[in-house]
Amino acid sequence: MARVDVLMPQMGESIAEGTLSKWLKKLGDEVKRDEPLFEISTDKVDAEIPAPSAGVLAEIKVQEGQTVPVQTLVAVIETEKGAAKPAAASPAAPPGAAAQRAPAAPGGTAVSPPSPPTARPPDRSSAPAVKGGDGAETAEERLRRKSTPLVRKIAAEHQVDISTIPGTGFAGRVTKQDILGFIETGSRAPAMAPVARPPSPGPSTGPVVHPAVEPWPGDRVEPFSKIRKITADHMIMSRRTSAHVTSYFEVDYSRVAELRRRHKAAYAERGVNLTYLAFIAKACAEQLRKHPVVNAAVSGDNIIYRADVNIGIAEALDWGLIVPVVKRADELSLGGLARAINDLGERARAKKLSPDEIQRGTFTITNPGVFGSYAGAPIINQPQVAVLGVGAIEKRPKVVTLPDGTDTIAIRTMGMVSMSYDHRVVDGADADRFLADVKRVLEDFPEGTV
């Protein structure tokens, strides 16, 4: 008889917990490998989770509606039919059990503890939790300590203290690439000690605290939703981490407007909405390859120049903000980019994105201009080093020079682009050269690429 553990998957770099919304199989049912087993919801992504192995669903450890940390044991599959009687499902938490609920995860929602799994040897691969200034472990510290089982295993095998490795994941979480790169360079962290030293005070350490404000009579008070809490904490963490600077450029979109007018119908016949955003993403994708420092990340005292150009497109939803990612955007045509942006946006609004589609972005574009915003200074999406903001695109008066050298005022399709960048690695000259090249491409967009 072989038993296969089914764990709560991580649905994104910034996600530390998930809600099991629905079981698609009952206790004792046969399941096939990769057959949908249960549904998960994180307020960002709703997805069906496939069975990791074929067999019989022998134990259910987490009930529908429960929210548990990632890597929690959710169920057990027996790979030989009838090898053991299915165990009873874990009972629902009785009234009064709220006092035994787990601490709030970074998303701000209290987490119900799962039923105790079968006893296993203690995991000694992760370093002891580092405490905040008041002795309590912060959300960022908890995320950093709870690396994936694979990372903890590698750390244990090489006697590496995870807490000493600069992590590129959310809140400094150490990824597989981080620890392998650390080992390959021949570096060695101090051996794991029984007591972790508290971090030295700094602008990026300590818990995210939102000051309390007294409500007035007649006010309506609502707690943060999970996605709002995650976004709020992530934005504060980003401001603490990166030295934000913003540059602004005005762009004449008249050339792009003419190309859209001529080709929009043909694209629509193929089911693609040819938006200004597609042109902007295409220009950025080309220039990110030529300006690698803008397509980078900071890891401790190192700069990681990303091999892929993966552009995140921020989507403002009714319940919060999400950033689906167009992978290898520089390899796509204008039509391919437009189709990918349309598809990701539609599935983001329908909560149908897969976990992989909101991860591994290297650069982000946000488009508040669709709401009429003239320009803005967006916050960097960590661990990236730059984010582009697109202002409203509309007809405005502009001074233009005629072929005979005289100036006149003409009606042109204009808009502002702004880019916030991390001044730790991106200098103003680097940012402005990148923006100048993006502006040049948009103002003289080649006909042959449409």
Order of alpha helices (4+ residues) and beta strands (2+ residues): beta-beta-beta-beta-beta-beta-beta-beta-alpha-alpha-alpha-alpha-beta-alpha-alpha-beta-beta-beta-beta-beta-beta-alpha-beta-beta-beta-beta-alpha
